[in-house]
């Protein structure tokens, strides 16, 4: 394989130097070996919920190793290179991948070398910008394997963030499902209705729900999710709270109504499909589902990669509102 110039071997990556402080670091990427690919990043996406926890140093000490990102460098709380929504072009690697646009669970970095099996080709008909949502759609797929609705179910999604909106779009295509999305931000109404769901503020949410998918990462949201259930209903809990305490009132219908809360986390394939689907199968399915142009409404920005140290604090503390904020590497 031809050699790589010094310019081609240089890479820049976004790091959390310490809680609340980001910086761009320069490094050298190796020449790809057999079974590896060199990828130039086109776009990455900011997964605001998880990356906010990482940026502010809110990951509990006993979860720091469990919640490592696939190609994370450093250790929590910092310095650490974290992220997992990356779309780029393979510049060097096996012939069947060279020149292909691919998705990879890689942090925000201008170029990188990973094993070839770590990248999944983006299907024709899925724009690279939209493909950054693959990780979120994969999470949504896993949740609906964990807690699948039945035909005609009454279903509510609490939280209209990136993952909640991805769940809502998938649910909107289930036959007969009566779908509501609840969020405290009324400006999300147009987004939600465009995804094929009814929008409701917390005080307007319909009760008697067969299934509630909770994604707001707030105790109030989880309490509301339980309160909306019908008898023997289920909350699929997708939130990661980090070090934030969660207090619930379980003295009402939780016991008498035989209500259930089931955690869903994307690190492992849901038990219902674990024997027949791999994580790669799940990600390939997510990319195929992104042929749906309705997902474009979830994308905001973009922001230049070089500006991440200034932009990330504003996203984390809410000064900039975003569902999935795109990071532009200036290659399109």
KOLROMAR-121092 format. One record per residue (C-alpha): residue number from 1; residue in three letters; chain; x, y negated, z. Coordinates in Angstrom, 3 decimals. Example, Ala and Ser with C-alpha at 12.3 -4.5 7.8 and 13.67 -1.06 7.14 Angstrom:
2
+-----+------+-----+----------+----------+----------+
: seq : type : mol :        x :        y :        z :
+-----+------+-----+----------+----------+----------+
:   1 :  ALA :   A :   12.300 :    4.500 :    7.800 :
:   2 :  SER :   A :   13.670 :    1.060 :    7.140 :
+-----+------+-----+----------+----------+----------+
REM end
This chain:
332
+-----+------+-----+----------+----------+----------+
: seq : type : mol :        x :        y :        z :
+-----+------+-----+----------+----------+----------+
:   1 :  UNK :   A :    0.000 :    0.000 :    0.000 :
:   2 :  UNK :   A :    1.446 :   -3.450 :   -0.922 :
:   3 :  UNK :   A :    2.841 :   -5.560 :    1.887 :
:   4 :  UNK :   A :    0.995 :   -8.426 :    3.497 :
:   5 :  UNK :   A :    2.326 :  -12.002 :    3.471 :
:   6 :  UNK :   A :    2.947 :  -13.848 :    6.725 :
:   7 :  UNK :   A :   -0.045 :  -16.081 :    5.981 :
:   8 :  UNK :   A :   -2.288 :  -13.061 :    5.434 :
:   9 :  UNK :   A :   -1.088 :  -11.512 :    8.690 :
:  10 :  UNK :   A :   -1.983 :  -14.605 :   10.746 :
:  11 :  UNK :   A :   -5.330 :  -14.591 :   12.543 :
:  12 :  UNK :   A :   -7.159 :  -16.944 :   14.890 :
:  13 :  UNK :   A :   -9.629 :  -15.793 :   17.525 :
:  14 :  UNK :   A :  -11.952 :  -17.381 :   20.083 :
:  15 :  UNK :   A :  -11.065 :  -16.539 :   23.695 :
:  16 :  UNK :   A :  -12.651 :  -17.344 :   27.036 :
:  17 :  UNK :   A :   -9.534 :  -18.550 :   28.865 :
:  18 :  UNK :   A :  -11.404 :  -18.794 :   32.180 :
:  19 :  UNK :   A :  -15.107 :  -19.048 :   33.086 :
:  20 :  UNK :   A :  -16.518 :  -22.060 :   31.250 :
:  21 :  UNK :   A :  -13.390 :  -22.730 :   29.187 :
:  22 :  UNK :   A :  -12.872 :  -21.525 :   25.611 :
:  23 :  UNK :   A :   -9.907 :  -21.834 :   23.255 :
:  24 :  UNK :   A :   -8.653 :  -20.715 :   19.846 :
:  25 :  UNK :   A :   -5.613 :  -18.437 :   19.924 :
:  26 :  UNK :   A :   -3.380 :  -17.407 :   17.029 :
:  27 :  UNK :   A :   -2.087 :  -13.872 :   16.651 :
:  28 :  UNK :   A :   -0.603 :  -11.556 :   14.030 :
:  29 :  UNK :   A :   -2.638 :   -8.700 :   12.614 :
:  30 :  UNK :   A :   -0.814 :   -5.516 :   11.642 :
:  31 :  UNK :   A :   -0.573 :   -4.050 :    8.165 :
:  32 :  UNK :   A :   -3.535 :   -1.613 :    7.873 :
:  33 :  UNK :   A :   -2.471 :    2.016 :    7.990 :
:  34 :  UNK :   A :   -4.152 :    5.131 :    6.694 :
:  35 :  UNK :   A :   -7.803 :    5.155 :    7.633 :
:  36 :  UNK :   A :   -7.817 :    1.444 :    8.536 :
:  37 :  UNK :   A :   -9.226 :   -1.696 :    6.921 :
:  38 :  UNK :   A :   -8.157 :   -5.340 :    6.864 :
:  39 :  UNK :   A :  -11.252 :   -7.566 :    7.049 :
:  40 :  UNK :   A :  -11.543 :  -11.304 :    6.377 :
:  41 :  UNK :   A :  -14.495 :  -12.667 :    8.363 :
:  42 :  UNK :   A :  -17.211 :  -14.555 :    6.506 :
:  43 :  UNK :   A :  -19.669 :  -15.129 :    9.360 :
:  44 :  UNK :   A :  -20.089 :  -14.202 :   12.987 :
:  45 :  UNK :   A :  -23.047 :  -14.715 :   15.276 :
:  46 :  UNK :   A :  -23.267 :  -15.812 :   18.889 :
:  47 :  UNK :   A :  -25.305 :  -13.400 :   20.986 :
:  48 :  UNK :   A :  -26.345 :  -16.099 :   23.406 :
:  49 :  UNK :   A :  -27.636 :  -13.980 :   26.300 :
:  50 :  UNK :   A :  -24.634 :  -11.681 :   26.735 :
:  51 :  UNK :   A :  -22.031 :  -14.190 :   25.602 :
:  52 :  UNK :   A :  -23.405 :  -16.790 :   28.013 :
:  53 :  UNK :   A :  -22.891 :  -14.313 :   30.877 :
:  54 :  UNK :   A :  -19.343 :  -13.657 :   29.715 :
:  55 :  UNK :   A :  -18.545 :  -17.335 :   29.151 :
:  56 :  UNK :   A :  -19.732 :  -18.452 :   32.590 :
:  57 :  UNK :   A :  -18.081 :  -15.493 :   34.341 :
:  58 :  UNK :   A :  -21.374 :  -13.922 :   35.385 :
:  59 :  UNK :   A :  -20.579 :  -10.251 :   34.744 :
:  60 :  UNK :   A :  -20.465 :   -8.346 :   38.078 :
:  61 :  UNK :   A :  -17.078 :   -6.857 :   38.928 :
:  62 :  UNK :   A :  -18.422 :   -3.293 :   38.888 :
:  63 :  UNK :   A :  -19.776 :   -3.766 :   35.334 :
:  64 :  UNK :   A :  -16.756 :   -5.366 :   33.698 :
:  65 :  UNK :   A :  -15.355 :   -2.139 :   32.289 :
:  66 :  UNK :   A :  -18.746 :   -0.587 :   31.516 :
:  67 :  UNK :   A :  -19.770 :   -3.611 :   29.425 :
:  68 :  UNK :   A :  -16.570 :   -3.991 :   27.403 :
:  69 :  UNK :   A :  -17.177 :   -4.932 :   23.771 :
:  70 :  UNK :   A :  -15.822 :   -2.427 :   21.207 :
:  71 :  UNK :   A :  -12.786 :   -4.526 :   20.165 :
:  72 :  UNK :   A :  -12.516 :   -6.728 :   23.229 :
:  73 :  UNK :   A :   -9.043 :   -7.878 :   24.269 :
:  74 :  UNK :   A :   -8.224 :   -9.042 :   27.767 :
:  75 :  UNK :   A :  -10.403 :   -8.474 :   30.810 :
:  76 :  UNK :   A :  -13.398 :  -10.141 :   32.379 :
:  77 :  UNK :   A :  -13.760 :  -12.752 :   33.732 :
:  78 :  UNK :   A :  -10.833 :  -13.969 :   31.563 :
:  79 :  UNK :   A :   -8.816 :  -14.481 :   29.566 :
:  80 :  UNK :   A :  -10.955 :  -12.345 :   27.278 :
:  81 :  UNK :   A :  -11.839 :  -12.108 :   23.574 :
:  82 :  UNK :   A :  -15.498 :  -11.075 :   23.401 :
:  83 :  UNK :   A :  -18.242 :  -10.785 :   20.779 :
:  84 :  UNK :   A :  -19.823 :   -8.209 :   18.486 :
:  85 :  UNK :   A :  -21.665 :   -9.764 :   15.534 :
:  86 :  UNK :   A :  -19.179 :  -10.014 :   12.663 :
:  87 :  UNK :   A :  -19.569 :   -9.824 :    8.874 :
:  88 :  UNK :   A :  -16.602 :   -9.935 :    6.532 :
:  89 :  UNK :   A :  -15.001 :   -8.618 :    3.348 :
:  90 :  UNK :   A :  -12.582 :   -5.690 :    3.275 :
:  91 :  UNK :   A :   -9.349 :   -6.927 :    1.687 :
:  92 :  UNK :   A :   -7.327 :   -3.736 :    2.134 :
:  93 :  UNK :   A :   -8.335 :   -0.205 :    2.933 :
:  94 :  UNK :   A :   -9.788 :    2.904 :    1.311 :
:  95 :  UNK :   A :  -10.869 :    2.295 :   -2.319 :
:  96 :  UNK :   A :  -14.538 :    2.889 :   -1.534 :
:  97 :  UNK :   A :  -14.486 :    0.009 :    0.985 :
:  98 :  UNK :   A :  -12.068 :   -2.490 :   -0.592 :
:  99 :  UNK :   A :  -13.988 :   -5.553 :   -1.712 :
: 100 :  UNK :   A :  -17.157 :   -4.535 :    0.162 :
: 101 :  UNK :   A :  -18.995 :   -6.814 :    2.560 :
: 102 :  UNK :   A :  -19.201 :   -5.035 :    5.915 :
: 103 :  UNK :   A :  -20.594 :   -5.439 :    9.423 :
: 104 :  UNK :   A :  -18.369 :   -4.772 :   12.438 :
: 105 :  UNK :   A :  -18.861 :   -5.016 :   16.208 :
: 106 :  UNK :   A :  -15.880 :   -7.380 :   16.467 :
: 107 :  UNK :   A :  -15.297 :  -10.653 :   18.365 :
: 108 :  UNK :   A :  -15.085 :  -14.077 :   16.711 :
: 109 :  UNK :   A :  -11.834 :  -13.852 :   14.697 :
: 110 :  UNK :   A :  -10.748 :  -14.971 :   11.242 :
: 111 :  UNK :   A :   -9.325 :  -11.561 :   10.194 :
: 112 :  UNK :   A :   -8.713 :   -8.230 :   11.857 :
: 113 :  UNK :   A :   -7.659 :   -4.615 :   11.338 :
: 114 :  UNK :   A :   -9.894 :   -1.789 :   12.611 :
: 115 :  UNK :   A :  -10.486 :    1.881 :   11.801 :
: 116 :  UNK :   A :  -12.474 :    2.305 :    8.593 :
: 117 :  UNK :   A :  -15.241 :    4.119 :   10.477 :
: 118 :  UNK :   A :  -15.795 :    0.986 :   12.597 :
: 119 :  UNK :   A :  -17.254 :   -0.952 :    9.643 :
: 120 :  UNK :   A :  -20.594 :   -0.343 :    7.934 :
: 121 :  UNK :   A :  -21.230 :   -1.662 :    4.403 :
: 122 :  UNK :   A :  -23.917 :   -4.324 :    4.086 :
: 123 :  UNK :   A :  -26.602 :   -3.100 :    1.660 :
: 124 :  UNK :   A :  -27.372 :   -4.902 :   -1.574 :
: 125 :  UNK :   A :  -30.162 :   -7.366 :   -0.956 :
: 126 :  UNK :   A :  -28.956 :   -8.344 :    2.527 :
: 127 :  UNK :   A :  -27.128 :  -11.718 :    2.496 :
: 128 :  UNK :   A :  -23.933 :  -11.762 :    4.607 :
: 129 :  UNK :   A :  -25.357 :  -14.527 :    6.830 :
: 130 :  UNK :   A :  -28.420 :  -12.434 :    7.684 :
: 131 :  UNK :   A :  -26.298 :   -9.332 :    8.261 :
: 132 :  UNK :   A :  -24.841 :  -10.822 :   11.476 :
: 133 :  UNK :   A :  -28.194 :   -9.909 :   13.061 :
: 134 :  UNK :   A :  -27.445 :   -6.196 :   12.627 :
: 135 :  UNK :   A :  -26.354 :   -5.796 :   16.254 :
: 136 :  UNK :   A :  -29.571 :   -7.378 :   17.517 :
: 137 :  UNK :   A :  -31.791 :   -5.351 :   15.184 :
: 138 :  UNK :   A :  -29.917 :   -2.209 :   16.247 :
: 139 :  UNK :   A :  -30.705 :   -3.083 :   19.873 :
: 140 :  UNK :   A :  -34.356 :   -3.557 :   18.932 :
: 141 :  UNK :   A :  -34.453 :   -0.201 :   17.142 :
: 142 :  UNK :   A :  -33.021 :    1.511 :   20.216 :
: 143 :  UNK :   A :  -35.651 :   -0.112 :   22.439 :
: 144 :  UNK :   A :  -38.461 :    1.120 :   20.210 :
: 145 :  UNK :   A :  -36.972 :    4.597 :   20.358 :
: 146 :  UNK :   A :  -36.943 :    4.257 :   24.156 :
: 147 :  UNK :   A :  -40.541 :    2.996 :   24.333 :
: 148 :  UNK :   A :  -42.344 :    3.547 :   21.028 :
: 149 :  UNK :   A :  -45.801 :    2.001 :   20.645 :
: 150 :  UNK :   A :  -48.770 :    4.056 :   19.505 :
: 151 :  UNK :   A :  -51.052 :    3.094 :   16.631 :
: 152 :  UNK :   A :  -53.390 :    0.315 :   17.748 :
: 153 :  UNK :   A :  -51.520 :   -0.488 :   20.980 :
: 154 :  UNK :   A :  -51.702 :   -3.883 :   22.660 :
: 155 :  UNK :   A :  -48.075 :   -4.987 :   22.932 :
: 156 :  UNK :   A :  -46.403 :   -8.123 :   24.286 :
: 157 :  UNK :   A :  -42.800 :   -9.246 :   23.977 :
: 158 :  UNK :   A :  -41.766 :  -11.578 :   26.799 :
: 159 :  UNK :   A :  -38.890 :  -13.811 :   25.634 :
: 160 :  UNK :   A :  -38.481 :  -15.235 :   22.125 :
: 161 :  UNK :   A :  -34.699 :  -15.103 :   21.981 :
: 162 :  UNK :   A :  -32.651 :  -13.229 :   19.389 :
: 163 :  UNK :   A :  -33.398 :   -9.706 :   20.629 :
: 164 :  UNK :   A :  -37.020 :  -10.458 :   21.502 :
: 165 :  UNK :   A :  -37.658 :  -11.872 :   18.038 :
: 166 :  UNK :   A :  -36.030 :   -8.855 :   16.385 :
: 167 :  UNK :   A :  -38.243 :   -6.540 :   18.433 :
: 168 :  UNK :   A :  -41.280 :   -8.632 :   17.500 :
: 169 :  UNK :   A :  -40.551 :   -8.469 :   13.780 :
: 170 :  UNK :   A :  -40.220 :   -4.688 :   13.882 :
: 171 :  UNK :   A :  -43.393 :   -4.355 :   15.962 :
: 172 :  UNK :   A :  -45.314 :   -6.588 :   13.543 :
: 173 :  UNK :   A :  -45.011 :   -3.802 :   10.970 :
: 174 :  UNK :   A :  -46.523 :   -1.080 :   13.183 :
: 175 :  UNK :   A :  -50.087 :   -0.195 :   12.080 :
: 176 :  UNK :   A :  -52.835 :   -1.626 :   14.211 :
: 177 :  UNK :   A :  -50.574 :   -3.114 :   16.893 :
: 178 :  UNK :   A :  -51.989 :   -6.248 :   18.512 :
: 179 :  UNK :   A :  -48.803 :   -8.241 :   19.093 :
: 180 :  UNK :   A :  -48.152 :  -11.273 :   21.288 :
: 181 :  UNK :   A :  -44.841 :  -12.998 :   22.022 :
: 182 :  UNK :   A :  -44.592 :  -15.042 :   25.220 :
: 183 :  UNK :   A :  -42.053 :  -17.791 :   25.800 :
: 184 :  UNK :   A :  -41.758 :  -20.852 :   28.026 :
: 185 :  UNK :   A :  -40.574 :  -22.977 :   25.064 :
: 186 :  UNK :   A :  -43.557 :  -24.140 :   22.963 :
: 187 :  UNK :   A :  -41.226 :  -25.075 :   20.104 :
: 188 :  UNK :   A :  -40.785 :  -21.338 :   19.432 :
: 189 :  UNK :   A :  -44.415 :  -21.036 :   18.264 :
: 190 :  UNK :   A :  -43.678 :  -21.598 :   14.560 :
: 191 :  UNK :   A :  -40.828 :  -19.078 :   14.679 :
: 192 :  UNK :   A :  -43.004 :  -16.440 :   16.351 :
: 193 :  UNK :   A :  -45.985 :  -16.861 :   14.037 :
: 194 :  UNK :   A :  -43.632 :  -16.644 :   11.053 :
: 195 :  UNK :   A :  -42.522 :  -13.245 :   12.349 :
: 196 :  UNK :   A :  -46.105 :  -12.007 :   12.287 :
: 197 :  UNK :   A :  -47.019 :  -12.319 :   15.972 :
: 198 :  UNK :   A :  -49.310 :  -14.439 :   18.093 :
: 199 :  UNK :   A :  -47.523 :  -16.934 :   20.376 :
: 200 :  UNK :   A :  -48.583 :  -17.568 :   23.968 :
: 201 :  UNK :   A :  -47.264 :  -19.596 :   26.868 :
: 202 :  UNK :   A :  -46.857 :  -17.594 :   30.119 :
: 203 :  UNK :   A :  -50.168 :  -18.822 :   31.494 :
: 204 :  UNK :   A :  -52.036 :  -17.863 :   28.306 :
: 205 :  UNK :   A :  -50.660 :  -14.343 :   27.844 :
: 206 :  UNK :   A :  -53.305 :  -11.621 :   27.451 :
: 207 :  UNK :   A :  -53.514 :   -8.882 :   30.071 :
: 208 :  UNK :   A :  -54.349 :   -5.235 :   29.636 :
: 209 :  UNK :   A :  -51.222 :   -4.490 :   27.623 :
: 210 :  UNK :   A :  -50.166 :   -0.922 :   26.893 :
: 211 :  UNK :   A :  -46.519 :   -1.891 :   26.435 :
: 212 :  UNK :   A :  -44.528 :   -4.994 :   27.342 :
: 213 :  UNK :   A :  -40.977 :   -5.467 :   26.084 :
: 214 :  UNK :   A :  -39.080 :   -7.829 :   28.371 :
: 215 :  UNK :   A :  -36.081 :   -9.779 :   27.034 :
: 216 :  UNK :   A :  -36.048 :  -13.093 :   28.922 :
: 217 :  UNK :   A :  -33.420 :  -12.098 :   31.536 :
: 218 :  UNK :   A :  -35.434 :  -13.863 :   34.236 :
: 219 :  UNK :   A :  -37.161 :  -12.558 :   37.346 :
: 220 :  UNK :   A :  -40.250 :  -14.598 :   36.442 :
: 221 :  UNK :   A :  -40.347 :  -12.955 :   33.029 :
: 222 :  UNK :   A :  -40.073 :   -9.466 :   34.478 :
: 223 :  UNK :   A :  -42.805 :  -10.192 :   37.031 :
: 224 :  UNK :   A :  -45.057 :  -11.497 :   34.266 :
: 225 :  UNK :   A :  -44.349 :   -8.386 :   32.196 :
: 226 :  UNK :   A :  -45.562 :   -6.134 :   35.028 :
: 227 :  UNK :   A :  -48.598 :   -8.331 :   35.662 :
: 228 :  UNK :   A :  -49.688 :   -8.051 :   32.008 :
: 229 :  UNK :   A :  -49.829 :   -4.244 :   31.955 :
: 230 :  UNK :   A :  -52.916 :   -2.086 :   31.851 :
: 231 :  UNK :   A :  -53.159 :    0.956 :   34.115 :
: 232 :  UNK :   A :  -50.189 :    3.308 :   33.574 :
: 233 :  UNK :   A :  -48.613 :    0.765 :   31.217 :
: 234 :  UNK :   A :  -44.882 :    0.480 :   30.583 :
: 235 :  UNK :   A :  -42.358 :   -2.350 :   30.677 :
: 236 :  UNK :   A :  -39.340 :   -1.734 :   28.447 :
: 237 :  UNK :   A :  -36.655 :   -3.803 :   30.195 :
: 238 :  UNK :   A :  -33.979 :   -5.028 :   27.765 :
: 239 :  UNK :   A :  -32.521 :   -7.862 :   29.841 :
: 240 :  UNK :   A :  -29.061 :   -7.921 :   31.355 :
: 241 :  UNK :   A :  -29.066 :  -10.071 :   34.482 :
: 242 :  UNK :   A :  -25.356 :   -9.983 :   35.287 :
: 243 :  UNK :   A :  -24.768 :  -11.192 :   38.830 :
: 244 :  UNK :   A :  -28.164 :  -12.955 :   39.118 :
: 245 :  UNK :   A :  -30.442 :  -11.467 :   41.833 :
: 246 :  UNK :   A :  -33.900 :  -10.316 :   40.733 :
: 247 :  UNK :   A :  -36.845 :  -10.408 :   43.139 :
: 248 :  UNK :   A :  -40.211 :   -8.814 :   42.307 :
: 249 :  UNK :   A :  -43.574 :   -8.580 :   44.022 :
: 250 :  UNK :   A :  -44.627 :   -4.938 :   43.865 :
: 251 :  UNK :   A :  -47.453 :   -5.058 :   46.392 :
: 252 :  UNK :   A :  -50.213 :   -5.533 :   43.810 :
: 253 :  UNK :   A :  -51.105 :   -3.106 :   41.029 :
: 254 :  UNK :   A :  -47.598 :   -1.714 :   40.543 :
: 255 :  UNK :   A :  -48.253 :    1.249 :   42.850 :
: 256 :  UNK :   A :  -51.992 :    1.768 :   42.422 :
: 257 :  UNK :   A :  -51.792 :    1.213 :   38.664 :
: 258 :  UNK :   A :  -48.907 :    3.694 :   38.255 :
: 259 :  UNK :   A :  -46.884 :    1.134 :   36.287 :
: 260 :  UNK :   A :  -43.438 :    1.947 :   34.906 :
: 261 :  UNK :   A :  -40.245 :    0.041 :   34.104 :
: 262 :  UNK :   A :  -37.787 :    1.681 :   31.734 :
: 263 :  UNK :   A :  -34.360 :    0.210 :   31.040 :
: 264 :  UNK :   A :  -33.140 :    0.152 :   27.439 :
: 265 :  UNK :   A :  -29.480 :   -0.492 :   26.672 :
: 266 :  UNK :   A :  -27.798 :   -0.185 :   23.284 :
: 267 :  UNK :   A :  -24.539 :    1.399 :   24.479 :
: 268 :  UNK :   A :  -26.056 :    4.885 :   23.989 :
: 269 :  UNK :   A :  -28.630 :    6.127 :   21.493 :
: 270 :  UNK :   A :  -32.043 :    6.436 :   23.149 :
: 271 :  UNK :   A :  -32.742 :    9.956 :   24.477 :
: 272 :  UNK :   A :  -35.586 :   10.470 :   21.992 :
: 273 :  UNK :   A :  -33.120 :   10.324 :   19.079 :
: 274 :  UNK :   A :  -29.789 :   11.159 :   20.722 :
: 275 :  UNK :   A :  -29.756 :   14.689 :   19.330 :
: 276 :  UNK :   A :  -30.462 :   13.634 :   15.744 :
: 277 :  UNK :   A :  -28.990 :   10.135 :   15.265 :
: 278 :  UNK :   A :  -25.503 :    8.741 :   15.822 :
: 279 :  UNK :   A :  -24.722 :    5.128 :   16.683 :
: 280 :  UNK :   A :  -23.577 :    4.724 :   13.056 :
: 281 :  UNK :   A :  -26.924 :    6.065 :   11.814 :
: 282 :  UNK :   A :  -28.678 :    3.534 :   14.033 :
: 283 :  UNK :   A :  -26.566 :    0.625 :   12.774 :
: 284 :  UNK :   A :  -27.031 :    1.701 :    9.157 :
: 285 :  UNK :   A :  -30.796 :    1.692 :    9.727 :
: 286 :  UNK :   A :  -30.618 :   -1.787 :   11.279 :
: 287 :  UNK :   A :  -28.766 :   -3.155 :    8.236 :
: 288 :  UNK :   A :  -31.335 :   -1.611 :    5.918 :
: 289 :  UNK :   A :  -34.171 :   -3.223 :    7.902 :
: 290 :  UNK :   A :  -32.480 :   -6.598 :    7.340 :
: 291 :  UNK :   A :  -33.635 :   -6.562 :    3.712 :
: 292 :  UNK :   A :  -36.625 :   -8.363 :    5.271 :
: 293 :  UNK :   A :  -36.121 :  -12.097 :    4.610 :
: 294 :  UNK :   A :  -38.302 :  -13.002 :    7.615 :
: 295 :  UNK :   A :  -35.204 :  -12.489 :    9.804 :
: 296 :  UNK :   A :  -33.618 :  -15.618 :    8.276 :
: 297 :  UNK :   A :  -35.775 :  -17.726 :   10.603 :
: 298 :  UNK :   A :  -33.686 :  -16.504 :   13.563 :
: 299 :  UNK :   A :  -30.472 :  -18.079 :   12.235 :
: 300 :  UNK :   A :  -29.384 :  -21.533 :   13.376 :
: 301 :  UNK :   A :  -26.281 :  -23.599 :   12.721 :
: 302 :  UNK :   A :  -23.813 :  -22.959 :   11.321 :
: 303 :  UNK :   A :  -20.923 :  -24.231 :   13.402 :
: 304 :  UNK :   A :  -17.324 :  -24.171 :   12.189 :
: 305 :  UNK :   A :  -15.180 :  -21.492 :   13.792 :
: 306 :  UNK :   A :  -12.666 :  -24.151 :   14.897 :
: 307 :  UNK :   A :  -15.407 :  -25.925 :   16.880 :
: 308 :  UNK :   A :  -16.376 :  -22.922 :   19.044 :
: 309 :  UNK :   A :  -14.531 :  -24.162 :   22.191 :
: 310 :  UNK :   A :  -16.703 :  -27.312 :   22.148 :
: 311 :  UNK :   A :  -19.958 :  -25.694 :   21.011 :
: 312 :  UNK :   A :  -20.045 :  -22.647 :   23.300 :
: 313 :  UNK :   A :  -20.546 :  -24.627 :   26.562 :
: 314 :  UNK :   A :  -23.484 :  -26.494 :   24.995 :
: 315 :  UNK :   A :  -25.123 :  -23.249 :   23.885 :
: 316 :  UNK :   A :  -24.607 :  -21.625 :   27.272 :
: 317 :  UNK :   A :  -26.092 :  -24.467 :   29.324 :
: 318 :  UNK :   A :  -28.985 :  -25.060 :   26.920 :
: 319 :  UNK :   A :  -27.950 :  -28.448 :   25.525 :
: 320 :  UNK :   A :  -28.104 :  -26.797 :   22.093 :
: 321 :  UNK :   A :  -31.071 :  -24.511 :   21.510 :
: 322 :  UNK :   A :  -30.451 :  -21.489 :   19.316 :
: 323 :  UNK :   A :  -31.740 :  -17.992 :   18.628 :
: 324 :  UNK :   A :  -28.682 :  -16.689 :   16.777 :
: 325 :  UNK :   A :  -26.089 :  -19.383 :   16.120 :
: 326 :  UNK :   A :  -23.982 :  -18.734 :   13.026 :
: 327 :  UNK :   A :  -20.225 :  -19.281 :   12.991 :
: 328 :  UNK :   A :  -18.824 :  -20.242 :    9.569 :
: 329 :  UNK :   A :  -15.285 :  -19.205 :    8.579 :
: 330 :  UNK :   A :  -15.283 :  -21.278 :    5.369 :
: 331 :  UNK :   A :  -15.034 :  -18.344 :    2.952 :
: 332 :  UNK :   A :  -18.437 :  -18.636 :    1.230 :
+-----+------+-----+----------+----------+----------+
REM end
